[in-house]
Amino acid sequence: MRLLRAFFHFLSFAALAAAVLVGTIDAIQSVSSSDVVLTSLGNAWLNLDPESLTLAELSADDYMSADIWRPYVAPVLAQPAGVIFLVLALLFWMVGYKRTSFAGRFAA
């Protein structure tokens, strides 16, 4: 169980690092263009690896359902990448969080 919590904490750290990286790139682009620039998750994925985005869409159509990509995945890909990575970091941290016991640390 301890290893699983450490794994989720690592995933949380990786998502937080990605959010900071994307936020920094967006801030640099915003300052250079004198306008607010927010990179969507779909555009970031398309810039990194366009073949895997196409493969993910085709796999979703083949293995799940043909109607799952457009109503569920496409709106998530349209959101800012920094926000998505921050939400993922929070979710991974919450999954890996160990609550303290109700009685405290001196309980038997």
C-alpha positions in Angstrom: 0.0 0.0 0.0 2.9 2.3 0.8 4.4 1.7 -2.7 1.0 2.5 -4.3 0.8 5.8 -2.4 4.3 6.7 -3.5 3.4 5.9 -7.1 0.4 8.2 -7.0 2.5 10.9 -5.3 5.0 10.6 -8.1 2.2 10.9 -10.7 0.9 14.0 -8.9 4.4 15.5 -9.0 4.7 14.7 -12.7 1.4 16.3 -13.4 2.2 19.4 -11.4 5.6 19.7 -13.2 3.8 19.5 -16.5 1.3 22.2 -15.4 4.1 24.5 -14.4 5.9 23.9 -17.7 2.8 24.5 -19.8 1.9 27.6 -17.6 5.4 29.0 -18.1 5.3 28.5 -21.9 1.8 30.1 -22.0 3.1 33.1 -19.9 6.0 33.6 -22.2 3.8 33.4 -25.3 1.3 35.8 -23.7 4.0 38.4 -22.9 5.5 38.2 -26.3 2.2 38.6 -28.1 0.7 41.1 -25.7 -2.4 38.9 -25.5 -3.6 36.1 -23.3 -2.5 32.7 -24.8 -3.8 29.5 -23.3 -2.7 26.3 -25.0 -5.4 23.7 -25.1 -4.6 20.1 -24.2 -5.5 18.9 -27.7 -3.1 21.4 -29.3 -0.3 20.5 -26.9 -0.8 16.8 -27.6 -0.9 17.5 -31.4 2.3 19.5 -31.2 4.1 16.7 -29.2 3.0 13.6 -31.1 0.3 13.9 -33.7 0.3 10.2 -34.6 -0.6 9.2 -31.0 -3.5 11.6 -31.0 -4.9 10.0 -34.1 -4.1 6.5 -32.7 -6.0 7.4 -29.5 -9.0 8.6 -31.4 -9.1 5.5 -33.6 -8.6 3.2 -30.6 -11.5 4.9 -28.8 -13.7 4.4 -31.9 -12.6 0.7 -32.3 -12.5 -0.6 -28.8 -15.0 1.4 -26.9 -17.7 3.1 -28.9 -17.8 5.4 -32.0 -19.7 8.0 -30.0 -17.4 8.3 -27.0 -14.7 10.6 -28.5 -16.9 13.6 -29.6 -19.1 14.2 -26.5 -16.6 13.1 -23.7 -13.0 13.4 -24.8 -13.1 16.3 -27.3 -14.4 18.8 -24.6 -11.5 17.8 -22.3 -9.0 18.3 -25.1 -10.4 21.8 -25.7 -9.6 22.9 -22.1 -6.3 24.7 -21.2 -3.6 22.1 -20.7 -2.3 23.8 -17.5 -5.7 23.5 -15.8 -6.1 19.9 -16.8 -2.7 19.0 -15.4 -3.4 20.9 -12.2 -6.7 18.9 -11.7 -4.8 15.7 -12.4 -2.1 16.6 -9.9 -4.8 17.2 -7.3 -6.6 14.0 -8.0 -3.5 11.9 -7.9 -2.4 13.6 -4.7 -5.9 12.9 -3.1 -5.7 9.2 -4.2 -2.2 8.8 -2.6 -3.1 10.8 0.6 -3.0 8.9 3.8 -5.4 10.2 6.4 -4.3 10.4 10.0 -6.1 8.2 12.4 -9.1 9.7 14.3 -7.5 9.1 17.7 -4.3 10.8 16.8 -0.7 9.5 16.9 -0.8 8.3 20.5 -3.6 5.8 19.9 -2.8 2.1 20.4 
